[in-house]
Amino acid sequence: MQRKKWAKEIAERLIKEYGQNRKESLEPFDELIRTILSQNTSDVNSERSYKQLAEKFSTVKALATASLNEIEEAIKIGGLYRQKAKRIKSIAQLVLEKYISLSFLKDMNTDEVRKFLNNIDGVGAKTADCVLLFSLKRPVIPVDTHVWRVSKRLGLVKDKKSKKVTREMAGRVLEKLIESDLRYDFHVDLILHGRKICKAQIPLCKKCILEDLCEKNGVKNKG
């Protein structure tokens, strides 16, 4: 099967199975903080910690001038709260002192946004792409641990010479395969599939809606 047609079939099956799970769109600064809080925790605890933080500190200034103890207490339910609190306070201070807000990111192109965010201490490729996708509505594919694992198993993350790519390269490789209007749902639904079926330790292959499309099972796709 031709690779782009194969990739589209994967995306469409995932959407049919899991639906369109759209998040509330936030301002770039708020999405940046929400993404940091989502790291290494469940969606439920992540959203609860973000809601508690936003209710207690409703502006960049309030967050930047809050004590670490106050921030830690607000986000404690999300785990790794000491590490996250330091990162959040540092980012809030940077934004307050230099930019007031991050709304100017809306006027920058995708590569410029990535470069700007990746230059902030503690902000990596996945976090930057989450801001691009969820806040700025750019058709990018953030690569978290689930997207990386499932994409590798399926055989999606290879270059034109069928060589394996790094996690840092994976988003751009996937974006070449997945049509732009499918990327948001593909990203979210691939995560859901990774949590429910294509698990890290014991994937439930016999229950997988993508079993017949998986290169792990000998499927060959070219082009």
N, CA, C and O of each residue as an XYZ file, in Angstrom:
892
protein
N       0.843     -1.188      0.000
C       0.000      0.000      0.000
C       0.889      1.252      0.000
O       1.928      1.281      0.659
N       0.478      2.268     -0.733
C       1.222      3.528     -0.756
C       1.184      4.166      0.629
O       0.133      4.194      1.270
N       2.333      4.684      1.101
C       2.475      5.072      2.505
C       1.488      6.150      2.943
O       0.930      6.055      4.036
N       1.261      7.155      2.133
C       0.334      8.216      2.546
C      -1.102      7.702      2.635
O      -1.854      8.107      3.520
N      -1.475      6.825      1.735
C      -2.808      6.224      1.775
C      -2.938      5.347      3.021
O      -3.974      5.348      3.686
N      -1.897      4.613      3.323
C      -1.839      3.754      4.520
C      -1.938      4.593      5.791
O      -2.697      4.265      6.704
N      -1.165      5.679      5.841
C      -1.191      6.563      7.012
C      -2.559      7.210      7.190
O      -3.031      7.370      8.316
N      -3.193      7.579      6.091
C      -4.530      8.177      6.161
C      -5.536      7.170      6.701
O      -6.419      7.527      7.481
N      -5.405      5.921      6.290
C      -6.297      4.866      6.785
C      -6.126      4.687      8.287
O      -7.107      4.494      9.005
N      -4.893      4.748      8.763
C      -4.634      4.650     10.205
C      -5.327      5.797     10.935
O      -6.031      5.579     11.920
N      -5.125      7.015     10.447
C      -5.722      8.189     11.089
C      -7.240      8.114     11.098
O      -7.871      8.428     12.107
N      -7.822      7.707      9.998
C      -9.283      7.653      9.894
C      -9.876      6.564     10.783
O     -10.958      6.741     11.343
N      -9.184      5.451     10.912
C      -9.668      4.393     11.820
C      -9.613      4.858     13.279
O     -10.519      4.584     14.066
N      -8.545      5.559     13.618
C      -8.425      6.071     14.984
C      -9.548      7.061     15.297
O     -10.132      7.023     16.380
N      -9.844      7.935     14.354
C     -10.905      8.928     14.558
C     -12.263      8.240     14.661
O     -13.102      8.637     15.469
N     -12.477      7.216     13.848
C     -13.740      6.475     13.909
C     -13.896      5.776     15.256
O     -14.999      5.693     15.797
N     -12.785      5.275     15.792
C     -12.812      4.541     17.054
C     -12.939      5.461     18.265
O     -13.713      5.187     19.183
N     -12.168      6.563     18.263
C     -12.078      7.403     19.463
C     -12.743      8.777     19.322
O     -12.922      9.485     20.313
N     -13.103      9.144     18.112
C     -13.804     10.407     17.900
C     -12.877     11.607     17.854
O     -11.653     11.477     17.817
N     -13.501     12.788     17.858
C     -12.764     14.050     17.855
C     -12.770     14.602     19.283
O     -13.781     15.120     19.758
N     -11.651     14.485     19.941
C     -11.539     14.889     21.346
C     -10.835     16.237     21.425
O      -9.637     16.308     21.701
N     -11.583     17.293     21.183
C     -11.001     18.632     21.125
C     -10.912     19.279     22.503
O     -11.850     19.220     23.297
N      -9.760     19.898     22.767
C      -9.548     20.601     24.022
C     -10.032     22.043     23.909
O     -10.135     22.600     22.816
N     -10.327     22.630     25.068
C     -10.599     24.056     25.110
C      -9.337     24.794     24.674
O      -8.243     24.490     25.150
N      -9.486     25.756     23.775
C      -8.350     26.521     23.292
C      -7.985     27.614     24.290
O      -8.839     28.407     24.686
N      -6.726     27.655     24.694
C      -6.253     28.639     25.653
C      -5.274     29.604     24.996
O      -4.779     29.349     23.898
N      -5.001     30.709     25.672
C      -3.959     31.621     25.226
C      -2.606     30.901     25.305
O      -2.446     29.976     26.102
N      -1.626     31.322     24.481
C      -0.344     30.611     24.439
C       0.328     30.414     25.800
O       0.832     29.325     26.075
N       0.350     31.440     26.657
C       0.972     31.291     27.972
C       0.241     30.233     28.792
O       0.871     29.386     29.426
N      -1.082     30.283     28.779
C      -1.870     29.336     29.556
C      -1.684     27.908     29.048
O      -1.612     26.967     29.838
N      -1.606     27.754     27.730
C      -1.390     26.416     27.172
C      -0.002     25.899     27.523
O       0.178     24.706     27.770
N       0.963     26.783     27.545
C       2.312     26.398     27.940
C       2.316     25.854     29.366
O       2.925     24.820     29.642
N       1.636     26.554     30.264
C       1.567     26.110     31.654
C       0.768     24.806     31.759
O       1.162     23.898     32.491
N      -0.333     24.712     31.043
C      -1.140     23.482     31.079
C      -0.338     22.277     30.583
O      -0.452     21.180     31.129
N       0.458     22.489     29.565
C       1.255     21.388     29.031
C       2.319     20.936     30.019
O       2.554     19.737     30.171
N       2.955     21.873     30.683
C       3.938     21.521     31.709
C       3.279     20.696     32.807
O       3.854     19.722     33.293
N       2.074     21.090     33.195
C       1.357     20.368     34.252
C       0.894     18.981     33.801
O       0.619     18.120     34.637
N       0.809     18.760     32.510
C       0.335     17.471     31.986
C       1.423     16.404     31.988
O       1.133     15.225     31.783
N       2.648     16.799     32.212
C       3.761     15.864     32.122
C       3.754     14.864     33.272
O       3.641     15.234     34.441
N       3.877     13.592     32.914
C       4.000     12.495     33.892
C       2.836     12.433     34.875
O       3.036     12.209     36.069
N       1.626     12.632     34.373
C       0.435     12.497     35.215
C      -0.764     12.168     34.340
O      -0.668     12.211     33.114
N      -1.879     11.843     34.952
C      -3.085     11.521     34.198
C      -3.770     12.797     33.714
O      -3.520     13.879     34.247
N      -4.625     12.672     32.715
C      -5.366     13.826     32.214
C      -6.232     14.438     33.310
O      -6.341     15.660     33.417
N      -6.838     13.589     34.113
C      -7.723     14.074     35.175
C      -6.960     14.929     36.172
O      -7.382     16.042     36.487
N      -5.840     14.420     36.671
C      -5.052     15.170     37.640
C      -4.397     16.404     37.028
O      -4.236     17.431     37.686
N      -4.023     16.281     35.750
C      -3.439     17.424     35.046
C      -4.435     18.577     34.957
O      -4.096     19.724     35.249
N      -5.667     18.265     34.552
C      -6.682     19.312     34.417
C      -7.072     19.888     35.771
O      -7.337     21.084     35.888
N      -7.106     19.048     36.779
C      -7.441     19.536     38.122
C      -6.360     20.484     38.640
O      -6.666     21.528     39.216
N      -5.111     20.119     38.434
C      -4.023     20.980     38.912
C      -3.994     22.292     38.134
O      -3.731     23.349     38.708
N      -4.267     22.228     36.814
C      -4.301     23.470     36.029
C      -5.458     24.372     36.480
O      -5.284     25.582     36.625
N      -6.621     23.788     36.697
C      -7.778     24.562     37.124
C      -7.524     25.239     38.463
O      -7.856     26.410     38.648
N      -6.933     24.495     39.398
C      -6.643     25.057     40.718
C      -5.619     26.189     40.617
O      -5.735     27.204     41.304
N      -4.620     26.005     39.758
C      -3.601     27.036     39.584
C      -4.203     28.294     38.950
O      -3.929     29.410     39.391
N      -5.019     28.105     37.918
C      -5.617     29.241     37.215
C      -6.589     30.011     38.101
O      -6.693     31.234     38.006
N      -7.295     29.293     38.957
C      -8.233     29.955     39.866
C      -7.502     30.781     40.922
O      -7.969     31.850     41.315
N      -6.378     30.292     41.368
C      -5.632     30.974     42.423
C      -4.766     32.109     41.872
O      -4.602     33.145     42.516
N      -4.214     31.900     40.669
C      -3.343     32.903     40.049
C      -3.854     33.168     38.633
O      -3.482     32.467     37.692
N      -4.687     34.160     38.490
C      -5.402     34.380     37.228
C      -4.625     35.214     36.208
O      -5.073     35.355     35.070
N      -3.482     35.763     36.587
C      -2.675     36.560     35.665
C      -1.228     36.107     35.702
O      -0.804     35.425     36.635
N      -0.470     36.493     34.677
C       0.956     36.185     34.640
C       1.652     36.814     35.849
O       2.513     36.191     36.470
N       1.278     38.035     36.174
C       1.902     38.731     37.299
C       1.644     38.002     38.612
O       2.551     37.847     39.429
N       0.423     37.561     38.810
C       0.093     36.849     40.055
C       0.907     35.573     40.187
O       1.340     35.213     41.282
N       1.113     34.896     39.076
C       1.898     33.651     39.097
C       3.383     33.949     39.294
O       4.073     33.238     40.025
N       3.865     34.994     38.644
C       5.282     35.335     38.727
C       5.684     35.790     40.129
O       6.815     35.564     40.561
N       4.759     36.426     40.829
C       5.078     36.965     42.157
C       4.650     36.041     43.296
O       4.889     36.344     44.464
N       4.025     34.927     42.964
C       3.619     33.965     43.996
C       4.846     33.243     44.545
O       5.872     33.138     43.872
N       4.730     32.754     45.762
C       5.820     31.963     46.330
C       5.780     30.552     45.754
O       4.737     30.088     45.293
N       6.921     29.879     45.784
C       6.972     28.493     45.307
C       6.030     27.607     46.110
O       5.394     26.710     45.557
N       5.941     27.854     47.406
C       5.054     27.057     48.248
C       3.603     27.194     47.818
O       2.858     26.214     47.817
N       3.201     28.402     47.453
C       1.824     28.626     47.015
C       1.545     27.898     45.703
O       0.483     27.300     45.532
N       2.494     27.953     44.787
C       2.324     27.267     43.497
C       2.316     25.758     43.699
O       1.499     25.051     43.109
N       3.214     25.272     44.520
C       3.282     23.838     44.807
C       1.968     23.330     45.381
O       1.482     22.269     44.990
N       1.403     24.077     46.297
C       0.152     23.665     46.933
C      -0.983     23.584     45.912
O      -1.834     22.698     45.983
N      -0.982     24.517     44.967
C      -2.048     24.547     43.962
C      -1.962     23.385     42.982
O      -2.986     22.913     42.489
N      -0.748     22.919     42.695
C      -0.578     21.897     41.656
C      -0.186     20.533     42.208
O       0.135     19.622     41.445
N      -0.210     20.390     43.508
C       0.303     19.184     44.158
C      -0.331     17.906     43.623
O       0.341     16.879     43.522
N      -1.602     17.955     43.283
C      -2.324     16.757     42.843
C      -1.756     16.190     41.552
O      -1.955     15.011     41.257
N      -1.054     17.009     40.778
C      -0.553     16.563     39.482
C       0.768     15.823     39.529
O       1.219     15.315     38.502
N       1.400     15.748     40.687
C       2.676     15.052     40.790
C       3.850     15.894     40.322
O       3.679     16.852     39.568
N       5.047     15.529     40.775
C       6.276     16.262     40.463
C       6.087     17.757     40.694
O       6.614     18.578     39.943
N       5.342     18.104     41.725
C       4.900     19.484     41.907
C       6.033     20.447     42.238
O       5.956     21.621     41.874
N       7.071     19.993     42.909
C       8.181     20.891     43.216
C       8.937     21.283     41.947
O       9.253     22.453     41.731
N       9.215     20.300     41.131
C       9.916     20.540     39.866
C       9.076     21.428     38.949
O       9.586     22.378     38.356
N       7.803     21.115     38.839
C       6.924     21.883     37.959
C       6.719     23.307     38.464
O       6.656     24.244     37.669
N       6.614     23.474     39.780
C       6.406     24.803     40.357
C       7.585     25.725     40.028
O       7.385     26.885     39.669
N       8.796     25.215     40.151
C       9.986     26.019     39.835
C       9.982     26.437     38.370
O      10.281     27.584     38.037
N       9.638     25.492     37.500
C       9.630     25.783     36.070
C       8.544     26.804     35.727
O       8.776     27.734     34.954
N       7.371     26.623     36.305
C       6.250     27.531     36.033
C       6.549     28.945     36.525
O       6.298     29.916     35.812
N       7.076     29.063     37.724
C       7.401     30.389     38.271
C       8.467     31.071     37.425
O       8.371     32.265     37.140
N       9.486     30.311     37.024
C      10.566     30.861     36.216
C      10.041     31.382     34.877
O      10.427     32.465     34.438
N       9.167     30.618     34.231
C       8.598     31.030     32.954
C       7.710     32.261     33.133
O       7.761     33.191     32.329
N       6.906     32.262     34.181
C       6.031     33.411     34.438
C       6.848     34.679     34.671
O       6.483     35.748     34.182
N       7.940     34.571     35.406
C       8.806     35.724     35.651
C       9.431     36.228     34.351
O       9.503     37.434     34.114
N       9.879     35.299     33.516
C      10.466     35.664     32.237
C       9.465     36.410     31.359
O       9.780     37.455     30.789
N       8.254     35.860     31.259
C       7.224     36.475     30.423
C       6.836     37.849     30.960
O       6.694     38.800     30.191
N       6.666     37.956     32.266
C       6.281     39.241     32.874
C       7.349     40.308     32.638
O       7.028     41.445     32.293
N       8.601     39.947     32.822
C       9.688     40.922     32.718
C       9.985     41.346     31.288
O      10.358     42.493     31.044
N       9.822     40.419     30.336
C      10.245     40.716     28.968
C       9.117     40.905     27.956
O       9.274     41.629     26.973
N       7.964     40.241     28.203
C       6.960     40.199     27.140
C       5.539     40.588     27.573
O       4.708     40.886     26.715
N       5.245     40.593     28.850
C       3.901     40.817     29.398
C       2.997     39.620     29.153
O       2.375     39.112     30.086
N       2.917     39.162     27.903
C       2.146     37.962     27.555
C       2.856     37.278     26.390
O       3.876     37.762     25.898
N       2.305     36.155     25.961
C       2.855     35.462     24.786
C       1.924     35.552     23.589
O       2.029     34.752     22.660
N       1.024     36.509     23.603
C       0.058     36.634     22.512
C       0.724     36.945     21.173
O       0.147     36.677     20.119
N       1.934     37.509     21.207
C       2.648     37.834     19.966
C       3.021     36.586     19.177
O       3.344     36.674     17.992
N       2.979     35.427     19.822
C       3.289     34.190     19.110
C       2.294     33.928     17.981
O       2.609     33.233     17.015
N       1.104     34.483     18.106
C       0.077     34.293     17.076
C       0.503     34.871     15.731
O       0.037     34.431     14.681
N       1.388     35.857     15.772
C       1.833     36.521     14.547
C       3.133     35.946     13.991
O       3.647     36.428     12.981
N       3.660     34.923     14.645
C       4.899     34.303     14.195
C       4.594     33.024     13.424
O       3.571     32.381     13.658
N       5.478     32.662     12.510
C       5.257     31.398     11.807
C       5.652     30.229     12.712
O       6.233     30.425     13.778
N       5.336     29.043     12.283
C       5.519     27.855     13.118
C       6.963     27.646     13.533
O       7.235     27.352     14.697
N       7.890     27.793     12.605
C       9.299     27.601     12.948
C       9.785     28.650     13.942
O      10.583     28.345     14.829
N       9.308     29.871     13.798
C       9.689     30.940     14.725
C       9.168     30.665     16.131
O       9.867     30.903     17.116
N       7.935     30.160     16.220
C       7.361     29.828     17.524
C       8.172     28.718     18.177
O       8.501     28.798     19.361
N       8.492     27.693     17.411
C       9.291     26.586     17.951
C      10.633     27.092     18.482
O      11.047     26.729     19.584
N      11.298     27.915     17.708
C      12.601     28.426     18.109
C      12.489     29.259     19.388
O      13.302     29.121     20.302
N      11.484     30.114     19.440
C      11.301     30.966     20.612
C      11.040     30.124     21.859
O      11.691     30.317     22.886
N      10.103     29.205     21.775
C       9.739     28.404     22.950
C      10.862     27.461     23.375
O      11.085     27.260     24.569
N      11.563     26.887     22.411
C      12.645     25.956     22.749
C      13.827     26.654     23.408
O      14.669     26.004     24.026
N      13.891     27.974     23.278
C      14.952     28.737     23.934
C      14.621     29.048     25.391
O      15.462     29.574     26.119
N      13.398     28.724     25.820
C      13.010     28.903     27.219
C      13.448     27.672     27.997
O      13.137     26.545     27.611
N      14.155     27.881     29.071
C      14.654     26.774     29.879
C      13.498     25.884     30.351
O      12.539     26.364     30.954
N      13.605     24.590     30.068
C      12.586     23.643     30.503
C      11.484     23.378     29.492
O      10.591     22.571     29.748
N      11.535     24.052     28.338
C      10.524     23.839     27.301
C      11.137     23.053     26.158
O      12.047     23.526     25.478
N      10.627     21.847     25.956
C      11.145     20.988     24.902
C      10.268     20.979     23.661
O       9.303     21.736     23.556
N      10.618     20.114     22.728
C       9.938     20.054     21.434
C       8.458     19.708     21.575
O       7.612     20.320     20.924
N       8.148     18.735     22.416
C       6.749     18.322     22.576
C       5.910     19.439     23.168
O       4.794     19.685     22.709
N       6.428     20.116     24.176
C       5.698     21.206     24.821
C       5.454     22.343     23.838
O       4.352     22.887     23.778
N       6.470     22.703     23.074
C       6.321     23.764     22.077
C       5.253     23.398     21.048
O       4.437     24.236     20.665
N       5.265     22.139     20.602
C       4.284     21.715     19.604
C       2.874     21.652     20.177
O       1.908     21.849     19.439
N       2.731     21.383     21.465
C       1.409     21.415     22.086
C       0.842     22.832     22.074
O      -0.350     23.022     21.831
N       1.688     23.821     22.333
C       1.250     25.224     22.246
C       0.826     25.536     20.815
O      -0.202     26.174     20.590
N       1.608     25.090     19.871
C       1.282     25.326     18.457
C      -0.048     24.678     18.066
O      -0.879     25.306     17.410
N      -0.243     23.434     18.467
C      -1.443     22.698     18.068
C      -2.691     23.181     18.801
O      -3.687     23.532     18.169
N      -2.639     23.200     20.127
C      -3.845     23.444     20.916
C      -4.194     24.919     21.070
O      -5.373     25.269     21.129
N      -3.199     25.781     21.137
C      -3.475     27.208     21.302
C      -3.495     27.955     19.976
O      -4.413     28.729     19.702
N      -2.472     27.718     19.153
C      -2.335     28.477     17.911
C      -2.974     27.798     16.705
O      -2.998     28.357     15.608
N      -3.489     26.592     16.914
C      -4.203     25.853     15.865
C      -3.349     25.589     14.623
O      -3.850     25.590     13.499
N      -2.061     25.366     14.845
C      -1.182     25.003     13.729
C      -1.216     23.488     13.539
O      -1.260     22.750     14.523
N      -1.198     23.012     12.302
C      -1.311     21.568     12.041
C      -0.006     20.824     12.273
O       0.626     20.349     11.329
N       0.390     20.727     13.532
C       1.613     20.005     13.894
C       1.232     18.766     14.701
O       0.092     18.631     15.146
N       2.181     17.875     14.883
C       1.934     16.649     15.647
C       2.944     16.556     16.791
O       4.087     16.151     16.575
N       2.537     16.923     17.997
C       3.431     16.766     19.151
C       3.709     15.285     19.382
O       2.831     14.443     19.194
N       4.927     14.977     19.786
C       5.320     13.578     19.991
C       5.611     13.338     21.466
O       6.685     13.672     21.965
N       4.636     12.756     22.151
C       4.847     12.361     23.541
C       5.244     10.885     23.555
O       5.474     10.290     22.503
N       5.321     10.311     24.726
C       5.780      8.919     24.831
C       4.850      7.935     24.128
O       5.308      6.932     23.579
N       3.530      8.219     24.140
C       2.576      7.314     23.487
C       2.651      7.434     21.963
O       2.677      6.424     21.259
N       2.686      8.661     21.459
C       2.789      8.876     20.011
C       4.085      8.258     19.483
O       4.093      7.639     18.419
N       5.151      8.424     20.212
C       6.450      7.874     19.809
C       6.419      6.352     19.772
O       6.858      5.740     18.799
N       5.894      5.739     20.842
C       5.873      4.275     20.923
C       4.986      3.664     19.847
O       5.411      2.751     19.140
N       3.769      4.151     19.718
C       2.819      3.563     18.777
C       3.257      3.810     17.333
O       3.131      2.927     16.484
N       3.767      4.998     17.057
C       4.238      5.310     15.702
C       5.385      4.398     15.294
O       5.453      3.950     14.149
N       6.280      4.126     16.226
C       7.393      3.208     15.926
C       6.869      1.808     15.643
O       7.294      1.161     14.686
N       5.945      1.340     16.480
C       5.425     -0.019     16.284
C       4.696     -0.156     14.954
O       4.821     -1.170     14.267
N       3.943      0.861     14.604
C       3.208      0.830     13.339
C       4.148      0.906     12.141
O       3.828      0.410     11.060
N       5.304      1.525     12.337
C       6.244      1.720     11.244
C       6.105      3.070     10.574
O       6.607      3.271      9.469
N       5.432      3.991     11.227
C       5.195      5.307     10.643
C       6.433      6.189     10.644
O       6.611      7.000      9.735
N       7.280      6.048     11.635
C       8.415      6.967     11.759
C       9.670      6.391     11.109
O      10.573      5.886     11.776
N       9.687      6.486      9.801
C      10.851      6.119      8.999
C      11.042      7.199      7.947
O      10.078      7.841      7.531
N      12.258      7.397      7.523
C      12.475      8.345      6.441
C      12.285      7.627      5.101
O      11.914      6.454      5.061
N      12.538      8.334      4.031
C      12.283      7.774      2.698
C      13.145      6.550      2.393
O      12.812      5.752      1.517
N      14.248      6.409      3.114
C      15.125      5.257      2.892
C      14.843      4.141      3.886
O      15.635      3.211      4.042
N      13.676      4.251      4.571
C      13.222      3.252      5.540
C      14.152      3.123      6.744
O      14.216      2.069      7.377
N      14.871      4.200      7.055
C      15.709      4.210      8.248
C      14.898      4.742      9.423
O      13.978      5.541      9.246
N      15.245      4.295     10.611
C      14.564      4.782     11.799
C      14.971      6.227     12.059
O      16.091      6.633     11.749
N      14.050      6.998     12.632
C      14.324      8.392     12.943
C      14.318      8.577     14.458
O      13.832      7.718     15.193
N      14.856      9.697     14.916
C      14.872      9.986     16.343
C      13.524     10.555     16.771
O      12.715     10.971     15.941
N      13.302     10.564     18.076
C      12.063     11.133     18.603
C      11.942     12.609     18.240
O      10.841     13.095     17.982
N      13.068     13.326     18.218
C      13.051     14.739     17.880
C      12.622     14.971     16.433
O      12.039     16.009     16.117
N      12.906     14.020     15.563
C      12.552     14.138     14.151
C      11.151     13.617     13.851
O      10.582     13.925     12.803
N      10.598     12.834     14.762
C       9.372     12.083     14.481
C       8.183     12.948     14.097
O       7.422     12.590     13.198
N       8.012     14.093     14.772
C       6.867     14.953     14.465
C       6.855     15.405     13.027
O       5.810     15.397     12.376
N       8.033     15.807     12.516
C       8.105     16.291     11.138
C       7.879     15.142     10.151
O       7.280     15.341      9.094
N       8.355     13.947     10.492
C       8.135     12.782      9.634
C       6.640     12.462      9.562
O       6.106     12.208      8.483
N       5.971     12.477     10.717
C       4.542     12.201     10.758
C       3.741     13.254     10.004
O       2.746     12.937      9.352
N       4.177     14.503     10.094
C       3.462     15.582      9.407
C       3.540     15.450      7.890
O       2.657     15.927      7.178
N       4.593     14.804      7.394
C       4.699     14.560      5.954
C       3.759     13.448      5.511
O       3.370     13.384      4.345
N       3.395     12.574      6.444
C       2.521     11.446      6.115
C       1.042     11.742      6.339
O       0.193     11.339      5.543
N       0.738     12.454      7.433
C      -0.661     12.683      7.826
C      -1.157     14.011      7.285
O      -0.511     15.043      7.470
N      -2.298     13.988      6.619
C      -2.864     15.219      6.057
C      -3.148     16.231      7.158
O      -3.507     15.855      8.274
N      -2.991     17.499      6.849
C      -3.058     18.555      7.863
C      -4.382     18.574      8.617
O      -4.395     18.843      9.818
N      -5.500     18.296      7.940
C      -6.802     18.358      8.605
C      -7.050     17.164      9.537
O      -8.033     17.152     10.278
N      -6.170     16.170      9.503
C      -6.315     14.991     10.358
C      -5.342     14.992     11.534
O      -5.445     14.141     12.418
N      -4.410     15.925     11.554
C      -3.302     15.853     12.515
C      -3.728     16.049     13.958
O      -3.223     15.354     14.839
N      -4.639     16.969     14.227
C      -5.094     17.199     15.605
C      -5.696     15.915     16.170
O      -5.294     15.451     17.237
N      -6.647     15.353     15.460
C      -7.319     14.140     15.942
C      -6.372     12.942     15.956
O      -6.443     12.100     16.852
N      -5.495     12.866     14.974
C      -4.515     11.782     14.942
C      -3.659     11.821     16.202
O      -3.453     10.788     16.839
N      -3.163     12.984     16.566
C      -2.327     13.127     17.758
C      -3.066     12.671     19.016
O      -2.564     11.838     19.770
N      -4.252     13.219     19.236
C      -5.007     12.915     20.455
C      -5.430     11.446     20.486
O      -5.309     10.783     21.517
N      -5.920     10.945     19.365
C      -6.432      9.571     19.337
C      -5.321      8.533     19.381
O      -5.529      7.428     19.882
N      -4.143      8.871     18.864
C      -3.013      7.936     18.967
C      -2.584      7.793     20.424
O      -2.179      6.713     20.853
N      -2.673      8.880     21.180
C      -2.384      8.815     22.614
C      -3.394      7.905     23.309
O      -3.012      7.052     24.110
N      -4.676      8.082     23.007
C      -5.714      7.237     23.605
C      -5.488      5.770     23.254
O      -5.637      4.887     24.099
N      -5.126      5.523     22.000
C      -4.876      4.145     21.557
C      -3.674      3.556     22.295
O      -3.677      2.380     22.657
N      -2.654      4.374     22.514
C      -1.477      3.913     23.239
C      -1.777      3.568     24.681
O      -1.187      2.645     25.241
N      -2.687      4.301     25.281
C      -3.052      4.042     26.674
C      -3.961      2.824     26.813
O      -3.842      2.065     27.775
N      -4.864      2.637     25.859
C      -5.873      1.587     25.987
C      -5.471      0.258     25.349
O      -5.780     -0.808     25.881
N      -4.783      0.323     24.213
C      -4.516     -0.895     23.446
C      -3.021     -1.145     23.234
O      -2.499     -2.188     23.630
N      -2.347     -0.202     22.618
C      -0.928     -0.388     22.280
C      -0.067      0.024     23.464
O       0.706      0.979     23.389
N      -0.215     -0.719     24.564
C       0.439     -0.376     25.822
C       1.928     -0.674     25.770
O       2.394     -1.475     24.960
N       2.662     -0.010     26.655
C       4.114     -0.118     26.633
C       4.595     -1.556     26.886
O       5.424     -2.072     26.137
N       4.081     -2.193     27.928
C       4.582     -3.508     28.319
C       3.945     -4.655     27.536
O       4.642     -5.499     26.974
N       2.608     -4.674     27.506
C       1.910     -5.773     26.829
C       0.837     -5.203     25.905
O      -0.304     -5.011     26.325
N       1.195     -4.931     24.649
C       0.182     -4.415     23.708
C      -0.900     -5.444     23.425
O      -0.613     -6.632     23.279
N      -2.137     -4.989     23.348
C      -3.279     -5.885     23.120
C      -3.541     -5.996     21.617
O      -4.552     -5.508     21.111
N      -2.625     -6.635     20.925
C      -2.660     -6.671     19.463
C      -3.940     -7.291     18.902
O      -4.441     -6.843     17.871
N      -4.469     -8.306     19.563
C      -5.661     -8.981     19.052
C      -6.911     -8.102     19.144
O      -7.910     -8.361     18.474
N      -6.848     -7.076     19.967
C      -7.973     -6.144     20.094
C      -7.752     -4.861     19.297
O      -8.574     -3.946     19.341
N      -6.645     -4.803     18.574
C      -6.232     -3.563     17.910
C      -6.922     -3.376     16.561
O      -6.918     -4.272     15.717
N      -7.507     -2.211     16.378
C      -8.180     -1.880     15.114
C      -7.178     -1.626     13.986
O      -7.562     -1.493     12.823
N      -5.896     -1.561     14.338
C      -4.852     -1.288     13.351
C      -3.972     -2.502     13.092
O      -2.940     -2.383     12.432
N      -4.358     -3.658     13.595
C      -3.494     -4.844     13.516
C      -3.105     -5.176     12.078
O      -1.952     -5.517     11.812
N      -4.052     -5.080     11.154
C      -3.768     -5.435      9.768
C      -2.982     -4.356      9.025
O      -2.567     -4.562      7.885
N      -2.777     -3.197      9.674
C      -2.016     -2.112      9.063
C      -0.636     -1.947      9.697
O       0.147     -1.098      9.270
N      -0.342     -2.745     10.699
C       0.864     -2.576     11.502
C       2.065     -3.251     10.851
O       2.023     -4.446     10.558
N       3.131     -2.494     10.623
C       4.330     -3.062     10.008
C       5.008     -4.084     10.921
O       5.783     -4.924     10.465
N       4.704     -3.997     12.219
C       5.224     -4.986     13.157
C       4.723     -6.386     12.789
O       5.368     -7.390     13.088
N       3.564     -6.428     12.137
C       2.967     -7.702     11.761
C       3.274     -8.058     10.285
O       2.608     -8.905      9.689
N       4.272     -7.404      9.730
C       4.714     -7.771      8.392
C       4.104     -6.990      7.256
O       4.360     -7.302      6.093
N       3.298     -5.975      7.556
C       2.690     -5.159      6.508
C       3.772     -4.304      5.860
O       4.570     -3.679      6.559
N       3.802     -4.272      4.558
C       4.801     -3.494      3.832
C       4.124     -2.321      3.133
O       3.127     -2.487      2.430
N       4.682     -1.141      3.338
C       4.136      0.067      2.730
C       5.255      0.848      2.059
O       6.317      1.049      2.648
N       5.025      1.275      0.865
C       6.062      1.929      0.069
C       5.580      3.285     -0.449
O       4.388      3.592     -0.455
N       6.564      4.083     -0.882
C       6.226      5.355     -1.532
C       6.373      6.524     -0.598
O       6.126      7.664     -0.992
